[in-house]
Amino acid sequence: METVLISAVFLVLMAVGIPIGTALGIAAVITIYQFDLGIGMLGVNFSSGIASFPLLAIPFFVLAGVILEKAGLAATIAHFFELLVGKMVGGLAMVSVLTCMFWGALSGSGPATTAAVGLILLAPMIKHGYEKHFAGATIANSSDLSIIIPPSIAFIIYGNITSVSVSALFVAGIIPGLITGAGTVLVAYIISWKRGYKGLERRGTPKEILIAFKQSIWAILTPIIILGGIYAGIFTPTEAAVVAVFYSLFVAVFVYHSIRWRDLVTILVDASVTSSVIMFLVVFAGIFTWTAEVIGVIDHAADAIIKISPNAVVMIILVNLLLLALGMILDAISISYLIMPILMPVLTVFGIDPLWYGVVFISALAIGQATPPVGVNLFTAANLVKGNLDSIAKQAIPFVLMDVVVLIIITCFPILSMYLPVKAGLYAP
């Protein structure tokens, strides 16, 4: 009966358009109250849900991303890539992909990357003859990389739920992220070649490229410092997030002189709003998970998955299909809190490494950011181009198919995820 109530309330609230975080919280509170599960535990769960050292990295990485965005560093990165590959067929499309890859390593958020890069490159793409829905789809799908290429908020959430090292997860996402980016570049090139989307009029001279590189070097160094420090064991991801804030502030104020001290109020407000939305989801999804565990939903669901097939490969395929479906209607954080507590005992039974599966899990969720009806990147891109969401979604299909192919590759070859963290001594299988 408890299972029926919590599921029914959650689904009804979702059906009437209540935000996912609110729906999870209300369903949990009603179930706790109705069946006297301990209403006093709400406060404990609320505080414990966010009182986590790894989760502290989220607001700091968000703040660092906002500072770099306000400083205009995305434009310097885009200009560097324009001079480098802009003259090639589909040059601006590939510039968009490369810029999204790089900016994703600074923001850790798909919608934030879509907005930052879209504001810079959508207008030039449309001006050079790119169909606006294709331009929006290119940037929206490229921004999926933001939660695969570290530092990634999704990896921080996964590590917090599963107790897997966030440092190891960050490093594990590097190679799969680069492969996903290469696949996206390939799709952008092929479509541009077929449609005759030409590159820019001229390629940058070696001198111009060198100047652009010097102008963007401070931005390029940001992920190198963050990941290099983690890889070398100098600091933890949370400490790296703090370093990223001070570094980005130094670069923005003293190097580029693009923000003033009085701009910090606006920056702090923007970062606080974004962080609050994320932590709101974390808290109420955590309470929902605790309630589901108390009433036995998680155990029953895990047993049901285990009984479907004794074959680990079949289980992974089915779960991947489930994640792709859920990604169409839920955000990555909510899916993580709903699904991972169920999957953890399943991974143990089948002997599946949680680090490797973390990369597979997040890669599957990344695809959902660009699939309707709740593809947050698509919504952001549609607003920027003032276009139709369905039209952008149609243009996104080739990119999504490529992402699925890459997901299959990552699933079939665990060494792509495991090599770097094991080599760095951050993880022992």
VENBELMO-V996322 format. One line per field, one symbol per residue. burial: # if it has 24 or more other ideal C-beta (glycine too) atoms within 12 Angstrom, else .. Layout:
# VENBELMO-V996322
burial=???
This chain:
# VENBELMO-V996322
burial=.#..###.##..##.....#############....#....#..##..##.#.#################################.#.#################################.###.#.#################################.##########################.##....#.##...#.......#..##.######.###.###...###########.###.###.##.##.......##.##..##.###################.##..##..##.....#..##..##.###.###################.##..#.#####################.#########.##.#.#..##.######.###.######..#.###.##..#.##..
